Amino acid sequence: MPELAQILLYPIKALDGVAVAQTTLLASGALKHDREFAIVDLQGKVVNGKRTPAVHGIRSRIDLQTRTITLSLQGEVQAATLHLDDERLALETWLSDYFGFAVKLVQNVQVGFPDDTDAPGPTVISTGTLQAIADWFALSLEETRRRFRSNLELSSVEPFWEDRLFQEGDRTVPFQLGAVQFAGVNPCQRCVVVTRDPIMGESLPGFQKTFVAKRKETLPTWTEGSRFNHFFRLAVNTRTLTSQAGKMLRLGDQVTLS
């Protein structure tokens, strides 16, 4: 029986994640605090790893209880701890100084800033899948987890088990995780960010080409192949109904397919 082994939130889009023991569903289907903030330039364009590789050099630790963030640069001891709400200007100044251009921190507490606005729920992957990817590239499990930045990680299942959570065309797959009813929508399209070391920002030569070949080669029999216009896809995007708002997900929750 698949069960929830990791819950990872990314309060500021593109910065480091936070592991939590439980989380709450919003009416939009997003997880509370996940991608709640985004860094944008003065033209309103999101500053992320895809457009601005320098984000990899920032280390961040967020305390969701105190609403504080501790920022430092990779390899440096000096750090700044700032309040996400009360010291917003100082936080924006720190980030602007680092990037070398003016940025602002924008906030959306209803839905956050998901990559897939049609499926703004948490992304789902299995530990077995991450370990398989790690083995392809001789990476650690933790580094692979950092590269793919999924929200919900399932244990006790074989690699790519989560491919069961999407079907052909526009069909969704209903499933329940703990007390929450979800719909699996589609395999998540990846970008250049996963090809880079999440700490140092260095690209791994041939990563995308090797990934695509291995993903196609190891596609399980239960995977709906028609959903792959290309094979640079991993994890599953989800959505849920507003009726699930306020429900909790907790480590150890089990998955049931409807």
C-alpha beads as a LAMMPS data file, in Angstrom:
LAMMPS data file: protein, C-alpha beads

258 atoms
257 bonds

1 atom types
1 bond types

-500.0 500.0 xlo xhi
-500.0 500.0 ylo yhi
-500.0 500.0 zlo zhi

Masses

1 110.0

Atoms # bond

1 1 1 0.000 0.000 0.000
2 1 1 1.580 3.321 -1.041
3 1 1 1.988 5.777 1.807
4 1 1 3.091 9.367 2.142
5 1 1 6.780 9.429 3.050
6 1 1 7.733 13.059 2.327
7 1 1 5.897 16.373 2.214
8 1 1 7.965 19.165 0.704
9 1 1 6.797 22.759 0.393
10 1 1 8.536 25.513 -1.553
11 1 1 7.273 28.731 0.074
12 1 1 9.303 30.946 -2.287
13 1 1 9.219 29.653 -5.839
14 1 1 12.732 28.628 -7.022
15 1 1 14.311 28.688 -3.539
16 1 1 14.968 25.770 -1.173
17 1 1 12.162 23.567 0.090
18 1 1 10.861 22.847 3.586
19 1 1 10.065 19.324 4.796
20 1 1 6.961 19.180 6.995
21 1 1 5.059 16.432 8.799
22 1 1 1.629 17.692 7.759
23 1 1 0.025 20.292 5.532
24 1 1 -3.361 21.766 4.689
25 1 1 -5.231 21.880 1.368
26 1 1 -6.403 25.243 0.074
27 1 1 -9.657 25.696 -1.860
28 1 1 -7.619 25.954 -5.076
29 1 1 -6.162 22.482 -4.472
30 1 1 -2.705 23.853 -3.713
31 1 1 -0.911 23.117 -0.472
32 1 1 -0.871 25.952 2.043
33 1 1 2.423 27.900 1.786
34 1 1 3.605 26.042 -1.340
35 1 1 4.882 28.546 -3.944
36 1 1 3.106 31.208 -1.859
37 1 1 5.693 33.738 -3.007
38 1 1 7.508 34.353 -6.271
39 1 1 10.451 36.604 -7.036
40 1 1 9.741 38.895 -9.999
41 1 1 11.680 41.628 -11.787
42 1 1 10.235 45.100 -12.331
43 1 1 8.609 43.906 -15.589
44 1 1 6.745 41.259 -13.614
45 1 1 8.709 38.328 -15.048
46 1 1 9.343 35.492 -12.607
47 1 1 12.943 35.052 -11.523
48 1 1 13.522 31.301 -11.442
49 1 1 16.139 28.705 -12.302
50 1 1 14.924 28.432 -15.881
51 1 1 15.551 32.107 -16.639
52 1 1 18.099 33.011 -13.953
53 1 1 20.551 30.217 -13.021
54 1 1 21.993 32.433 -10.255
55 1 1 19.125 31.339 -7.982
56 1 1 21.037 28.095 -7.399
57 1 1 23.595 30.066 -5.369
58 1 1 21.060 31.093 -2.710
59 1 1 20.529 28.966 0.388
60 1 1 17.303 29.602 2.262
61 1 1 15.746 28.210 5.428
62 1 1 12.158 29.148 6.143
63 1 1 10.444 28.755 9.506
64 1 1 6.734 28.613 8.728
65 1 1 5.791 29.109 12.382
66 1 1 7.702 32.355 12.873
67 1 1 7.348 33.450 9.230
68 1 1 11.083 34.078 8.976
69 1 1 13.610 33.264 6.287
70 1 1 17.348 32.878 6.732
71 1 1 19.267 33.684 3.561
72 1 1 22.903 33.016 2.751
73 1 1 25.096 32.377 -0.257
74 1 1 26.337 28.889 -1.032
75 1 1 29.608 28.259 0.800
76 1 1 29.427 31.402 2.931
77 1 1 28.815 31.595 6.686
78 1 1 27.260 35.051 6.853
79 1 1 23.457 34.950 6.840
80 1 1 20.510 37.290 7.190
81 1 1 17.286 36.358 8.975
82 1 1 14.265 38.401 7.953
83 1 1 10.518 38.320 8.515
84 1 1 8.611 37.410 5.360
85 1 1 5.885 39.969 6.033
86 1 1 7.270 42.653 8.345
87 1 1 10.666 42.978 6.646
88 1 1 9.600 42.533 3.040
89 1 1 11.530 45.569 1.783
90 1 1 14.762 44.379 3.413
91 1 1 14.216 40.927 1.895
92 1 1 13.690 42.404 -1.564
93 1 1 16.821 44.526 -1.118
94 1 1 18.899 41.451 -0.183
95 1 1 17.673 39.602 -3.282
96 1 1 18.127 42.628 -5.566
97 1 1 21.695 43.125 -4.363
98 1 1 22.450 39.469 -5.042
99 1 1 20.937 39.327 -8.535
100 1 1 22.261 42.712 -9.568
101 1 1 18.836 43.978 -10.678
102 1 1 15.729 45.103 -8.827
103 1 1 13.257 42.408 -7.793
104 1 1 10.094 42.251 -5.740
105 1 1 8.446 39.452 -3.813
106 1 1 4.827 38.867 -4.850
107 1 1 2.385 36.769 -2.841
108 1 1 -0.704 34.683 -3.595
109 1 1 -2.187 32.915 -0.574
110 1 1 -5.086 31.359 -2.532
111 1 1 -3.265 29.320 -5.187
112 1 1 0.411 30.292 -5.068
113 1 1 2.389 30.344 -8.321
114 1 1 2.100 26.824 -9.807
115 1 1 3.798 25.885 -13.075
116 1 1 0.610 24.188 -14.301
117 1 1 -2.329 26.495 -13.618
118 1 1 -4.766 23.871 -14.922
119 1 1 -3.554 21.436 -12.271
120 1 1 -2.414 23.577 -9.318
121 1 1 -2.465 20.740 -6.808
122 1 1 0.646 19.095 -5.366
123 1 1 2.964 17.102 -7.592
124 1 1 3.244 13.401 -6.734
125 1 1 6.221 11.085 -7.171
126 1 1 7.522 7.911 -5.517
127 1 1 10.768 7.349 -3.671
128 1 1 11.345 4.380 -5.972
129 1 1 11.190 6.652 -9.009
130 1 1 13.658 9.124 -7.529
131 1 1 16.027 6.290 -6.641
132 1 1 15.808 4.906 -10.180
133 1 1 16.708 8.337 -11.610
134 1 1 19.523 8.651 -9.083
135 1 1 20.901 5.299 -10.235
136 1 1 20.811 6.371 -13.902
137 1 1 23.171 9.259 -13.150
138 1 1 25.074 7.984 -10.083
139 1 1 23.494 10.731 -7.958
140 1 1 22.365 10.627 -4.349
141 1 1 18.670 10.263 -3.596
142 1 1 18.663 13.648 -1.845
143 1 1 20.219 15.443 -4.802
144 1 1 17.688 13.854 -7.154
145 1 1 14.870 14.912 -4.834
146 1 1 16.207 18.480 -4.893
147 1 1 16.383 18.479 -8.689
148 1 1 12.758 17.459 -9.262
149 1 1 11.161 19.439 -6.393
150 1 1 8.003 17.350 -6.056
151 1 1 5.606 17.962 -3.172
152 1 1 4.385 14.512 -2.184
153 1 1 6.622 11.458 -2.169
154 1 1 5.187 7.956 -1.854
155 1 1 7.009 4.950 -0.410
156 1 1 6.412 1.182 -0.533
157 1 1 5.855 1.114 -4.301
158 1 1 7.904 0.267 -7.371
159 1 1 9.546 2.935 -9.540
160 1 1 7.106 4.978 -11.651
161 1 1 4.083 3.711 -9.709
162 1 1 2.695 7.259 -9.882
163 1 1 2.255 6.862 -13.663
164 1 1 -0.970 5.059 -12.717
165 1 1 -2.406 8.462 -11.778
166 1 1 -3.050 9.702 -15.324
167 1 1 -4.942 8.345 -18.313
168 1 1 -5.367 9.070 -22.011
169 1 1 -6.732 12.355 -23.316
170 1 1 -8.461 14.576 -20.778
171 1 1 -9.383 11.734 -18.439
172 1 1 -8.274 12.141 -14.849
173 1 1 -7.639 9.417 -12.284
174 1 1 -9.419 9.814 -8.938
175 1 1 -7.432 8.744 -5.901
176 1 1 -7.494 9.350 -2.184
177 1 1 -4.489 10.214 -0.045
178 1 1 -5.423 10.060 3.602
179 1 1 -8.596 12.120 3.947
180 1 1 -8.080 14.074 0.717
181 1 1 -9.618 13.224 -2.662
182 1 1 -7.426 14.099 -5.631
183 1 1 -7.537 13.762 -9.398
184 1 1 -4.337 12.832 -11.205
185 1 1 -4.115 14.962 -14.356
186 1 1 -0.939 14.542 -16.418
187 1 1 2.769 13.712 -16.271
188 1 1 4.731 16.811 -15.315
189 1 1 6.797 18.431 -18.058
190 1 1 10.360 19.128 -16.928
191 1 1 12.641 22.012 -17.825
192 1 1 16.364 22.750 -17.875
193 1 1 16.472 23.194 -14.081
194 1 1 16.551 19.437 -13.405
195 1 1 19.698 19.084 -15.516
196 1 1 21.658 21.234 -13.045
197 1 1 23.205 20.504 -9.672
198 1 1 20.629 22.116 -7.344
199 1 1 23.342 23.455 -5.014
200 1 1 26.153 24.491 -7.345
201 1 1 24.105 25.161 -10.485
202 1 1 26.443 23.214 -12.770
203 1 1 24.863 21.335 -15.672
204 1 1 25.345 17.589 -15.956
205 1 1 26.434 16.949 -19.586
206 1 1 23.940 14.898 -21.578
207 1 1 21.397 14.789 -18.739
208 1 1 18.301 15.482 -20.836
209 1 1 19.304 13.139 -23.665
210 1 1 20.067 10.285 -21.261
211 1 1 16.930 10.932 -19.220
212 1 1 14.675 10.861 -22.295
213 1 1 16.241 7.613 -23.540
214 1 1 16.005 5.885 -20.141
215 1 1 12.475 7.128 -19.457
216 1 1 11.285 5.719 -22.784
217 1 1 13.191 2.463 -22.265
218 1 1 11.823 1.866 -18.752
219 1 1 8.233 3.036 -19.321
220 1 1 6.080 0.593 -17.305
221 1 1 3.248 -1.361 -18.895
222 1 1 0.721 0.582 -16.778
223 1 1 1.877 3.958 -18.126
224 1 1 -0.412 5.646 -20.656
225 1 1 2.158 6.322 -23.377
226 1 1 -0.143 8.619 -25.348
227 1 1 0.427 11.315 -22.712
228 1 1 4.084 11.604 -23.729
229 1 1 4.594 13.952 -26.664
230 1 1 8.180 13.740 -25.368
231 1 1 9.748 11.752 -22.552
232 1 1 11.162 14.623 -20.524
233 1 1 8.303 14.178 -18.061
234 1 1 8.317 12.955 -14.466
235 1 1 5.914 13.108 -11.480
236 1 1 2.174 13.739 -11.752
237 1 1 0.260 17.016 -11.609
238 1 1 -2.993 16.971 -9.660
239 1 1 -6.092 18.956 -8.888
240 1 1 -8.897 18.613 -6.379
241 1 1 -12.319 20.058 -5.578
242 1 1 -12.987 23.068 -3.360
243 1 1 -14.787 20.678 -0.993
244 1 1 -11.358 19.374 0.070
245 1 1 -10.305 22.788 1.414
246 1 1 -9.045 22.644 4.991
247 1 1 -8.348 18.906 4.949
248 1 1 -4.960 17.731 6.172
249 1 1 -2.263 15.520 4.670
250 1 1 0.061 13.772 7.107
251 1 1 3.126 11.585 6.790
252 1 1 2.023 7.950 6.779
253 1 1 -1.273 8.641 4.982
254 1 1 -2.095 5.834 2.571
255 1 1 -3.111 6.041 -1.082
256 1 1 -6.273 4.411 -2.399
257 1 1 -7.160 4.307 -6.087
258 1 1 -10.894 4.828 -6.675

Bonds

1 1 1 2
2 1 2 3
3 1 3 4
4 1 4 5
5 1 5 6
6 1 6 7
7 1 7 8
8 1 8 9
9 1 9 10
10 1 10 11
11 1 11 12
12 1 12 13
13 1 13 14
14 1 14 15
15 1 15 16
16 1 16 17
17 1 17 18
18 1 18 19
19 1 19 20
20 1 20 21
21 1 21 22
22 1 22 23
23 1 23 24
24 1 24 25
25 1 25 26
26 1 26 27
27 1 27 28
28 1 28 29
29 1 29 30
30 1 30 31
31 1 31 32
32 1 32 33
33 1 33 34
34 1 34 35
35 1 35 36
36 1 36 37
37 1 37 38
38 1 38 39
39 1 39 40
40 1 40 41
41 1 41 42
42 1 42 43
43 1 43 44
44 1 44 45
45 1 45 46
46 1 46 47
47 1 47 48
48 1 48 49
49 1 49 50
50 1 50 51
51 1 51 52
52 1 52 53
53 1 53 54
54 1 54 55
55 1 55 56
56 1 56 57
57 1 57 58
58 1 58 59
59 1 59 60
60 1 60 61
61 1 61 62
62 1 62 63
63 1 63 64
64 1 64 65
65 1 65 66
66 1 66 67
67 1 67 68
68 1 68 69
69 1 69 70
70 1 70 71
71 1 71 72
72 1 72 73
73 1 73 74
74 1 74 75
75 1 75 76
76 1 76 77
77 1 77 78
78 1 78 79
79 1 79 80
80 1 80 81
81 1 81 82
82 1 82 83
83 1 83 84
84 1 84 85
85 1 85 86
86 1 86 87
87 1 87 88
88 1 88 89
89 1 89 90
90 1 90 91
91 1 91 92
92 1 92 93
93 1 93 94
94 1 94 95
95 1 95 96
96 1 96 97
97 1 97 98
98 1 98 99
99 1 99 100
100 1 100 101
101 1 101 102
102 1 102 103
103 1 103 104
104 1 104 105
105 1 105 106
106 1 106 107
107 1 107 108
108 1 108 109
109 1 109 110
110 1 110 111
111 1 111 112
112 1 112 113
113 1 113 114
114 1 114 115
115 1 115 116
116 1 116 117
117 1 117 118
118 1 118 119
119 1 119 120
120 1 120 121
121 1 121 122
122 1 122 123
123 1 123 124
124 1 124 125
125 1 125 126
126 1 126 127
127 1 127 128
128 1 128 129
129 1 129 130
130 1 130 131
131 1 131 132
132 1 132 133
133 1 133 134
134 1 134 135
135 1 135 136
136 1 136 137
137 1 137 138
138 1 138 139
139 1 139 140
140 1 140 141
141 1 141 142
142 1 142 143
143 1 143 144
144 1 144 145
145 1 145 146
146 1 146 147
147 1 147 148
148 1 148 149
149 1 149 150
150 1 150 151
151 1 151 152
152 1 152 153
153 1 153 154
154 1 154 155
155 1 155 156
156 1 156 157
157 1 157 158
158 1 158 159
159 1 159 160
160 1 160 161
161 1 161 162
162 1 162 163
163 1 163 164
164 1 164 165
165 1 165 166
166 1 166 167
167 1 167 168
168 1 168 169
169 1 169 170
170 1 170 171
171 1 171 172
172 1 172 173
173 1 173 174
174 1 174 175
175 1 175 176
176 1 176 177
177 1 177 178
178 1 178 179
179 1 179 180
180 1 180 181
181 1 181 182
182 1 182 183
183 1 183 184
184 1 184 185
185 1 185 186
186 1 186 187
187 1 187 188
188 1 188 189
189 1 189 190
190 1 190 191
191 1 191 192
192 1 192 193
193 1 193 194
194 1 194 195
195 1 195 196
196 1 196 197
197 1 197 198
198 1 198 199
199 1 199 200
200 1 200 201
201 1 201 202
202 1 202 203
203 1 203 204
204 1 204 205
205 1 205 206
206 1 206 207
207 1 207 208
208 1 208 209
209 1 209 210
210 1 210 211
211 1 211 212
212 1 212 213
213 1 213 214
214 1 214 215
215 1 215 216
216 1 216 217
217 1 217 218
218 1 218 219
219 1 219 220
220 1 220 221
221 1 221 222
222 1 222 223
223 1 223 224
224 1 224 225
225 1 225 226
226 1 226 227
227 1 227 228
228 1 228 229
229 1 229 230
230 1 230 231
231 1 231 232
232 1 232 233
233 1 233 234
234 1 234 235
235 1 235 236
236 1 236 237
237 1 237 238
238 1 238 239
239 1 239 240
240 1 240 241
241 1 241 242
242 1 242 243
243 1 243 244
244 1 244 245
245 1 245 246
246 1 246 247
247 1 247 248
248 1 248 249
249 1 249 250
250 1 250 251
251 1 251 252
252 1 252 253
253 1 253 254
254 1 254 255
255 1 255 256
256 1 256 257
257 1 257 258
